């Protein structure tokens, strides 16, 4: 199974930026919009990765579904707050 390294790197960096932005927003309270932005970026990248791997390989990777779940939970919890 061949996986594109730049695609994996993009998804991993998106997840890392989401985690770091949540910590910054929690500590300072100044960047609450930033966490929503990064959640949307992670959601878009993960959905793209999931759809492309399903089309070309006939399967999906767990990090794609985890990214989608994380972004949706974050956006749903922000609305609830």
C-alpha positions as CSV (number, residue, x, y, z in Angstrom):
1,X,0.0,0.0,0.0
2,X,1.5,3.3,-1.1
3,X,0.7,6.5,0.8
4,X,1.6,9.9,-0.3
5,X,4.1,11.3,2.2
6,X,3.1,15.0,1.7
7,X,-0.5,14.1,2.3
8,X,0.3,12.3,5.5
9,X,2.5,15.2,6.6
10,X,-0.3,17.7,6.0
11,X,-2.8,15.8,8.0
12,X,-0.4,15.2,10.9
13,X,0.6,18.9,10.9
14,X,-3.0,19.8,10.9
15,X,-3.7,17.7,14.0
16,X,-0.6,19.1,15.8
17,X,-1.7,22.6,15.0
18,X,-5.2,21.9,16.3
19,X,-3.8,20.5,19.6
20,X,-1.4,23.4,20.0
21,X,-4.1,26.0,19.2
22,X,-6.4,24.5,21.8
23,X,-3.7,24.8,24.4
24,X,-3.0,28.4,23.5
25,X,-6.6,29.3,23.5
26,X,-7.2,27.7,26.8
27,X,-4.3,29.5,28.4
28,X,-4.8,33.0,27.0
29,X,-8.5,33.1,25.9
30,X,-7.4,35.4,23.1
31,X,-7.4,32.9,20.2
32,X,-10.8,31.2,20.4
33,X,-11.5,32.0,16.8
34,X,-8.2,30.3,15.9
35,X,-9.2,27.0,17.2
36,X,-12.4,27.1,15.1
37,X,-10.3,27.9,12.1
38,X,-7.9,25.1,12.7
39,X,-10.8,22.7,13.3
40,X,-12.2,23.6,9.9
41,X,-8.8,23.1,8.3
42,X,-8.4,19.7,9.9
43,X,-12.0,18.8,8.9
44,X,-11.4,19.7,5.3
45,X,-8.0,18.0,5.1
46,X,-9.2,14.8,6.7
47,X,-12.4,14.7,4.6
48,X,-10.3,15.1,1.5
49,X,-7.8,12.4,2.5
50,X,-10.7,10.1,3.4
51,X,-12.4,10.6,0.1
52,X,-9.3,10.3,-2.0
53,X,-8.0,7.1,-0.3
54,X,-11.5,5.6,-0.6
55,X,-11.6,6.4,-4.3
56,X,-8.1,5.3,-5.3
57,X,-7.3,2.5,-2.8
58,X,-10.8,1.3,-1.8
59,X,-10.1,1.8,1.9
60,X,-9.5,4.6,4.3
61,X,-7.0,5.3,7.0
62,X,-7.9,5.7,10.6
63,X,-6.1,9.0,11.0
64,X,-8.6,10.5,8.5
65,X,-11.6,9.4,10.4
66,X,-10.0,10.4,13.7
67,X,-9.4,13.9,12.3
68,X,-13.0,14.2,11.1
69,X,-14.3,13.0,14.5
70,X,-12.0,15.4,16.4
71,X,-12.9,18.4,14.3
72,X,-16.7,17.7,14.5
73,X,-16.6,17.2,18.3
74,X,-14.6,20.4,18.7
75,X,-17.1,22.4,16.6
76,X,-20.1,20.8,18.3
77,X,-18.7,21.6,21.7
78,X,-18.0,25.2,20.8
79,X,-21.6,25.7,19.8
80,X,-22.8,24.1,23.1
81,X,-20.7,26.5,25.1
